[in-house]
Amino acid sequence: MKFSSEKTFLDIIEDCLERDGCKTWREVVPDQQKGEKNRSRVDLIFYRDDLGFIGIEGKKGNTLRQGKKFSDAIDQIKRYEKFTYLKGNFISRWCIAAPIKVIGEKEVEKEVTFFIRTFLRARYNIDLLEYHPRDKWHLDRCGIGILLPNSIYIGGENVYTGS
């Protein structure tokens, strides 16, 4: 699935999160940088009682030829993680959200995506947030750290049973 911009992609993710009871904020400036001219901005922060605050750095890129964008997102998160947000809250988990499309067999796509998930988690303690559009059986959903310990699934209710 291709997206025209990073903003469009994050808009869709934000809608999915809000439908599942999350409170969201966009372009959030760290508490410590309020009033500064050249301040950082986290693309999206969301909160739910059972999850805490989760920060998302979004990147537009539809292929694996976007390695520099992943590198930039990692650098941004590493700069952001020392700050507090929204009046004194630390972000408990950081994610990169980027639409990833691997050209080739479905099995190759699964393996490459799993590599990215495990690499980000093991090396940087950052998760990959993956968006899955609605399909025949389920509403759209977001997965964080899919198939890894402490993974999170938001949305994706069964269209027919509501669970």
VOTI-185186 format. One record per residue (C-alpha): x, y, z; residue number from 1. Coordinates in Angstrom, 2 decimals, always signed. Layout:
BEGIN
PT        px        py        pz    nr
PT         X         Y         Z   NUM
...
//
This chain:
BEGIN
PT        px        py        pz    nr
PT     +0.00     +0.00     +0.00     1
PT     +1.46     +3.37     -1.06     2
PT     +0.90     +6.66     +0.72     3
PT     +1.25    +10.12     -0.81     4
PT     +3.00    +11.59     +2.23     5
PT     +4.23    +10.89     +5.74     6
PT     +1.36    +13.00     +7.07     7
PT     -1.23    +10.90     +5.21     8
PT     +0.30     +7.69     +6.57     9
PT     +0.35     +9.05    +10.15    10
PT     -3.23    +10.33     +9.78    11
PT     -4.37     +6.78     +9.02    12
PT     -2.38     +5.34    +11.95    13
PT     -3.77     +8.02    +14.27    14
PT     -7.36     +7.21    +13.21    15
PT     -6.76     +3.51    +13.93    16
PT     -5.31     +4.28    +17.37    17
PT     -8.13     +6.64    +18.31    18
PT    -10.80     +4.12    +17.31    19
PT     -9.21     +1.70    +19.75    20
PT     -9.38     +4.14    +22.67    21
PT     -5.96     +5.79    +22.47    22
PT     -5.47     +9.49    +23.07    23
PT     -3.15    +11.02    +20.46    24
PT     -1.02    +14.13    +19.97    25
PT     +0.83    +15.25    +16.83    26
PT     +4.07    +17.21    +16.43    27
PT     +4.79    +17.23    +20.17    28
PT     +7.61    +19.43    +21.44    29
PT     +9.58    +18.12    +24.46    30
PT     +8.84    +19.90    +27.74    31
PT    +12.47    +20.98    +27.98    32
PT    +12.37    +22.73    +24.59    33
PT     +9.20    +24.79    +24.98    34
PT     +9.90    +28.33    +23.84    35
PT    +13.09    +27.44    +21.95    36
PT    +13.43    +28.45    +18.32    37
PT    +14.96    +25.24    +16.92    38
PT    +13.03    +22.61    +18.82    39
PT    +12.41    +18.95    +18.18    40
PT     +8.98    +17.58    +17.37    41
PT     +7.85    +13.99    +17.84    42
PT     +5.56    +13.07    +14.94    43
PT     +2.95    +11.25    +17.01    44
PT     +2.54    +10.30    +20.66    45
PT     -0.30     +8.14    +21.87    46
PT     -1.46     +7.02    +25.28    47
PT     -3.69     +4.30    +26.63    48
PT     -3.92     +3.34    +30.32    49
PT     -2.63     -0.20    +29.73    50
PT     +0.21     +0.90    +27.41    51
PT     +1.46     +4.22    +28.74    52
PT     +2.95     +6.82    +26.40    53
PT     +4.33     +5.58    +23.09    54
PT     +6.24     +7.81    +20.67    55
PT     +6.22     +7.34    +16.91    56
PT     +8.60     +8.75    +14.36    57
PT     +7.05     +8.41    +10.93    58
PT     +8.93     +8.18     +7.65    59
PT     +7.61     +8.09     +4.12    60
PT     +9.15     +5.38     +2.05    61
PT     +7.54     +2.46     +0.32    62
PT    +10.57     +0.29     -0.39    63
PT    +13.66     -0.99     +1.35    64
PT    +15.69     +1.52     -0.64    65
PT    +14.91     +3.97     +2.12    66
PT    +17.68     +2.94     +4.55    67
PT    +18.74     +6.55     +5.16    68
PT    +15.21     +7.39     +6.30    69
PT    +15.36     +4.60     +8.89    70
PT    +18.77     +5.85    +10.00    71
PT    +17.42     +9.40    +10.34    72
PT    +14.43     +8.13    +12.38    73
PT    +16.75     +6.24    +14.74    74
PT    +18.89     +9.37    +15.21    75
PT    +15.80    +11.47    +15.94    76
PT    +14.45     +9.00    +18.50    77
PT    +17.83     +8.77    +20.25    78
PT    +17.79    +12.58    +20.58    79
PT    +14.16    +12.60    +21.79    80
PT    +14.22     +9.78    +24.34    81
PT    +15.94    +11.77    +27.09    82
PT    +13.14    +14.35    +27.25    83
PT     +9.74    +14.41    +28.92    84
PT     +6.53    +15.21    +27.07    85
PT     +3.04    +16.48    +27.78    86
PT     +3.88    +17.91    +31.21    87
PT     +6.48    +15.53    +32.62    88
PT     +5.79    +12.14    +31.01    89
PT     +8.54     +9.92    +29.69    90
PT     +7.87     +7.88    +26.59    91
PT     +7.90     +4.21    +27.61    92
PT     +8.30     +2.85    +24.09    93
PT     +9.52     +4.30    +20.80    94
PT     +8.55     +3.18    +17.31    95
PT     +9.33     +3.89    +13.70    96
PT     +6.33     +3.84    +11.39    97
PT     +7.13     +3.49     +7.71    98
PT     +5.19     +1.67     +5.03    99
PT     +7.45     -1.17     +3.92   100
PT     +6.99     -3.00     +0.68   101
PT     +9.38     -5.73     -0.35   102
PT     +9.29     -6.66     -4.00   103
PT     +9.25    -10.40     -4.44   104
PT     +7.65    -13.38     -2.85   105
PT     +5.46    -12.95     +0.23   106
PT     +7.81    -15.19     +2.22   107
PT    +10.75    -12.90     +1.40   108
PT     +8.72     -9.89     +2.57   109
PT     +7.96    -11.62     +5.87   110
PT    +11.62    -12.49     +6.46   111
PT    +12.91     -9.01     +5.64   112
PT    +10.30     -7.34     +7.84   113
PT    +11.11     -9.72    +10.70   114
PT    +14.81     -8.84    +10.29   115
PT    +14.02     -5.12    +10.54   116
PT    +11.87     -5.68    +13.67   117
PT    +14.51     -7.73    +15.48   118
PT    +17.38     -5.47    +14.40   119
PT    +15.67     -2.29    +15.62   120
PT    +14.68     -3.88    +18.93   121
PT    +18.02     -5.59    +19.66   122
PT    +20.32     -2.77    +18.58   123
PT    +18.35     +0.36    +19.49   124
PT    +15.42     -0.72    +21.69   125
PT    +13.10     +0.78    +19.07   126
PT    +10.11     -1.04    +17.64   127
PT     +8.64     -1.13    +14.17   128
PT     +5.01     -0.04    +14.08   129
PT     +3.26     -1.78    +11.20   130
PT     -0.07     -0.68     +9.81   131
PT     -2.36     -3.25     +8.20   132
PT     -5.39     -1.94     +6.30   133
PT     -8.82     -3.44     +6.69   134
PT     -9.26     -6.76     +4.96   135
PT    -12.15     -9.13     +4.37   136
PT    -12.09    -10.39     +7.96   137
PT    -10.62     -7.63    +10.16   138
PT    -10.74     -3.88    +10.68   139
PT     -7.49     -2.00    +10.15   140
PT     -4.86     -2.51    +12.82   141
PT     -1.47     -1.45    +14.10   142
PT     +1.11     -3.87    +15.42   143
PT     +4.15     -2.89    +17.45   144
PT     +7.03     -5.34    +17.64   145
PT     +4.96     -8.06    +15.96   146
PT     +6.12    -11.59    +16.86   147
PT     +8.60    -10.26    +19.42   148
PT     +8.29    -10.32    +23.23   149
PT     +5.88     -7.66    +24.54   150
PT     +4.30     -7.05    +21.15   151
PT     +1.23     -4.82    +21.02   152
PT     -1.76     -5.14    +18.71   153
PT     -4.20     -2.26    +18.39   154
PT     -7.41     -2.56    +16.41   155
PT     -8.02     -5.43    +14.02   156
PT    -11.34     -6.54    +15.43   157
PT    -13.07     -9.30    +13.53   158
PT    -15.56     -7.73    +11.12   159
PT    -18.12    -10.47    +11.70   160
PT    -17.91    -11.17    +15.43   161
PT    -16.60     -7.87    +16.81   162
PT    -13.73     -9.53    +18.68   163
//
